[in-house]
Amino acid sequence: MTLLDDFVVAGGATVITSASIVLGLFLIRYRQMVAESTKSTELAKSVYDSMNSRLAVMDARIIDLMVKVDVYSTKQGVNSIEVPLKSMGPPQEIVSQNPEPRIQREYTNRLLGGVGNPDTERQILTLLVGGSRTSNQINLVVGKSREHMGRLMKGLFERGLVVRNDRNKPYVYEITEAGRRYLTGS
């Protein structure tokens, strides 16, 4: 019986040793996978941060060009531009060449993140007094670009002058009591 006991003990020791070696190998591989995962997460974060900063720069350039186009179109009294943007100077030159206070006010308002021309805001709010409308329906009357219209409506919404039904797309806008007071000047 002692020989059988020795075999059982030797077999048990072999199984435990083999299991320890296999677990050790799995642990080493697990640590490698965690290190690779951490490295790829850091790489992805770096790529995301780089792209995000580049997009922010591009957004600023696009906004600057949009302001130039809007100021130039206001100066010319048209709703669309047929002149290449390359021929336009910086916005400061355009504003200083045309001392109209309305253009200066619009340009300053855009730079400070405002919605835009108060006359356009009043035109939109007056249209909404007649009933709710989508931004496309409003734009048929106002005649601005889709992006400009989106900024106008977002600004009016954020200031509490309109509410929007965002259950469906496109949003349907309605004037609020604050919007009515804004129209009457109270």
C-alpha positions in Angstrom: 0.0 0.0 0.0 2.8 2.3 0.6 3.9 2.1 -3.0 0.4 3.0 -4.2 0.4 5.9 -1.8 3.7 7.1 -3.1 2.3 7.0 -6.7 -0.8 8.9 -5.7 1.3 11.6 -3.9 3.7 11.8 -6.9 0.7 12.0 -9.3 -0.9 14.7 -7.2 2.3 16.7 -7.0 2.7 16.4 -10.8 -0.8 17.7 -11.4 -0.3 20.6 -9.0 3.0 21.4 -10.6 1.5 21.3 -14.1 -1.4 23.4 -13.0 0.9 25.9 -11.5 3.0 26.1 -14.7 -0.1 26.5 -16.8 -1.6 29.2 -14.5 1.8 31.0 -14.5 1.8 31.0 -18.4 -1.8 32.3 -18.4 -0.8 35.0 -15.9 2.1 36.1 -18.1 -0.1 36.2 -21.2 -2.8 38.2 -19.3 -0.3 40.8 -18.2 1.0 41.1 -21.8 -2.6 41.6 -23.0 -3.3 44.3 -20.4 -0.1 46.1 -21.3 -1.1 46.0 -25.1 -4.6 47.2 -24.2 -3.3 50.1 -22.2 -0.9 51.0 -25.0 -3.6 51.0 -27.6 -6.0 52.9 -25.4 -3.3 55.6 -24.9 -2.7 55.7 -28.7 -6.4 56.0 -29.4 -6.7 58.8 -26.9 -3.7 60.6 -28.5 -5.2 60.3 -32.0 -8.6 61.5 -30.6 -7.0 64.5 -28.9 -5.0 65.4 -32.0 -8.1 65.2 -34.3 -10.2 67.1 -31.8 -7.7 70.0 -31.7 -7.5 70.0 -35.5 -11.2 70.1 -35.8 -11.4 73.0 -33.4 -9.0 75.0 -35.6 -11.0 74.1 -38.7 -14.3 75.1 -36.9 -12.7 78.5 -36.1 -11.7 79.0 -39.7 -15.1 78.0 -41.0 -16.8 80.4 -38.6 -14.4 83.2 -39.7 -15.2 82.5 -43.3 -19.0 82.4 -42.6 -18.8 85.8 -40.8 -16.9 87.2 -43.8 -19.5 85.9 -46.2 -22.4 87.2 -44.1 -20.8 90.7 -43.7 -20.0 90.8 -47.4 -23.5 89.7 -48.4 -25.1 92.3 -46.0 -22.8 95.0 -47.4 -23.9 94.1 -50.9 -27.5 93.6 -50.0 -27.8 90.0 -51.3 -28.6 86.7 -49.8 -26.1 84.6 -51.7 -22.5 85.3 -52.7 -21.2 84.8 -56.2 -17.8 86.4 -55.5 -14.9 84.0 -54.6 -14.0 84.1 -51.0 -10.3 84.5 -52.0 -11.0 88.0 -53.1 -12.3 89.1 -49.6 -10.0 90.6 -47.1 -10.2 90.0 -43.3 -13.4 90.9 -41.6 -11.9 94.0 -39.9 -11.2 95.5 -43.3 -14.7 94.9 -44.5 -16.3 96.4 -41.4 -14.0 99.5 -41.5 -14.7 100.1 -45.2 -18.5 100.2 -44.5 -19.2 102.2 -41.3 -22.9 101.3 -41.2 -23.7 100.6 -37.5 -26.0 97.7 -38.4 -23.1 95.8 -40.0 -20.8 96.6 -37.1 -23.4 95.4 -34.7 -23.9 92.2 -36.6 -20.2 91.5 -36.9 -19.5 92.2 -33.2 -22.6 90.1 -32.2 -21.3 87.1 -34.2 -17.8 87.4 -32.8 -19.2 87.4 -29.3 -21.3 84.3 -30.0 -24.6 86.2 -30.5 -27.3 85.1 -32.8 -27.1 87.9 -35.4 -29.2 90.7 -36.8 -32.0 91.7 -34.4 -34.2 92.6 -37.5 -33.9 88.9 -38.6 -34.8 87.7 -35.1 -37.9 90.0 -35.1 -38.8 88.7 -38.5 -38.7 85.1 -37.3 -40.6 85.8 -34.1 -43.2 87.7 -36.0 -43.6 84.8 -38.4 -44.0 82.4 -35.4 -46.8 84.6 -33.9 -48.9 83.3 -36.8 -48.3 79.7 -35.7 -45.6 77.0 -35.3 -43.2 76.4 -38.2 -40.2 74.3 -39.1 -36.8 76.0 -39.7 -37.2 75.2 -43.4 -40.6 77.0 -43.5 -39.1 80.0 -41.7 -36.1 80.0 -44.0 -38.4 80.4 -47.0 -39.3 83.8 -45.7 -36.0 84.8 -44.1 -33.8 83.5 -47.0 -30.6 82.6 -45.1 -28.3 79.6 -45.5 -29.3 76.3 -43.7 -26.4 76.7 -41.3 -27.2 80.3 -40.6 -30.8 79.4 -40.0 -29.8 76.6 -37.6 -27.6 79.0 -35.6 -30.4 81.6 -35.4 -33.0 79.1 -34.2 -30.6 77.5 -31.7 -29.8 81.0 -30.3 -33.5 81.9 -30.1 -34.2 78.6 -28.3 -31.3 79.0 -25.9 -32.5 82.5 -25.0 -36.0 81.2 -24.3 -37.7 83.2 -27.1 -38.9 80.0 -28.8 -39.6 76.4 -27.9 -39.0 73.5 -30.1 -40.8 70.2 -30.5 -37.8 67.8 -30.8 -39.9 64.6 -30.9 -39.7 64.8 -34.8 -37.2 66.0 -37.2 -37.2 68.7 -38.5 -37.9 70.6 -35.2 -41.1 72.6 -35.1 -40.7 76.0 -33.4 -43.2 78.0 -31.5 -42.9 81.5 -29.9 -42.8 81.7 -26.1 -44.2 84.5 -23.9 -40.6 85.8 -23.6 -40.5 85.9 -27.4 -43.7 87.9 -27.5 -42.4 90.4 -24.9 -39.2 90.7 -26.9 -41.3 91.7 -30.0 -43.3 94.3 -28.1 -40.1 95.6 -26.4 -41.2 95.1 -22.9 
